[in-house]
Amino acid sequence: METIQYTPRGVCSQKMEIDVEDGVIRAVRVLGGCSGNLQGLSALLKGMTVDEAVARMEGIRCGRKPTSCPDQLAQALKSAR
């Protein structure tokens, strides 16, 4: 199992850790940010392939920000490919 550690940029979250095994997301932990939303996102991502997660989350914006926590999670996943 690989653990991706990522420092997001441009969002409230401070740190992201994603456990990936054989191309499938096993767990997501996020420090900071909107707790309820990120807990829900983490639960939805568990069991999803990395490719599908990136395709679904990449490019999502938060208000006027050019990025979001889901987009930053996608960037973290892409950085580990």
C-alpha positions as CSV (number, residue, x, y, z in Angstrom):
1,M,0.0,0.0,0.0
2,E,1.2,3.5,-0.9
3,T,0.4,6.6,1.2
4,I,0.3,9.8,-0.7
5,Q,1.1,12.9,1.4
6,Y,0.1,16.2,-0.1
7,T,0.1,19.8,1.0
8,P,-2.8,21.5,-0.8
9,R,-2.6,25.0,-2.2
10,G,-5.3,27.7,-2.3
11,V,-7.8,25.9,0.0
12,C,-8.6,25.8,3.8
13,S,-7.2,22.2,4.2
14,Q,-3.6,22.0,5.4
15,K,-2.6,18.4,4.7
16,M,-4.0,15.4,2.8
17,E,-3.1,11.7,3.1
18,I,-4.5,9.1,0.7
19,D,-3.9,5.4,1.0
20,V,-3.9,3.7,-2.4
21,E,-3.5,0.0,-3.1
22,D,-3.4,-1.5,-6.6
23,G,-4.9,1.7,-8.1
24,V,-7.8,1.8,-5.6
25,I,-8.3,4.4,-2.9
26,R,-8.4,2.7,0.5
27,A,-8.6,5.7,2.9
28,V,-8.5,9.5,2.8
29,R,-7.5,11.8,5.7
30,V,-7.6,15.6,5.5
31,L,-6.4,18.0,8.2
32,G,-8.3,21.3,8.2
33,G,-11.1,22.4,5.9
34,C,-14.8,21.8,6.2
35,S,-14.9,18.7,8.4
36,G,-18.4,17.3,7.4
37,N,-17.8,17.8,3.7
38,L,-14.4,16.2,3.8
39,Q,-15.6,13.3,5.8
40,G,-18.3,12.7,3.3
41,L,-15.9,13.0,0.4
42,S,-13.5,10.6,2.1
43,A,-16.3,8.0,2.5
44,L,-17.3,8.4,-1.1
45,L,-13.8,8.0,-2.4
46,K,-13.1,4.8,-0.5
47,G,-13.1,1.9,-3.0
48,M,-12.9,4.1,-6.1
49,T,-10.1,3.8,-8.6
50,V,-7.6,6.6,-8.7
51,D,-8.4,7.3,-12.4
52,E,-12.2,7.6,-11.7
53,A,-11.6,9.9,-8.7
54,V,-9.3,12.2,-10.7
55,A,-11.8,12.3,-13.6
56,R,-14.7,13.2,-11.2
57,M,-12.9,15.8,-9.0
58,E,-10.3,17.6,-11.2
59,G,-11.4,21.1,-12.1
60,I,-14.0,21.6,-9.3
61,R,-13.8,25.1,-8.0
62,C,-14.8,26.5,-4.6
63,G,-16.6,29.8,-5.0
64,R,-14.3,32.2,-6.8
65,K,-11.2,30.2,-6.0
66,P,-9.6,28.5,-8.9
67,T,-9.4,25.3,-7.0
68,S,-11.2,23.3,-4.2
69,C,-10.5,20.5,-1.8
70,P,-11.8,17.9,-4.3
71,D,-9.6,19.4,-7.0
72,Q,-6.6,19.4,-4.7
73,L,-7.3,15.7,-3.9
74,A,-7.2,15.1,-7.6
75,Q,-3.9,16.9,-7.9
76,A,-2.5,14.8,-5.1
77,L,-3.6,11.6,-6.8
78,K,-2.1,12.8,-10.1
79,S,1.2,13.6,-8.5
80,A,1.6,10.0,-7.4
81,R,1.1,8.5,-10.8
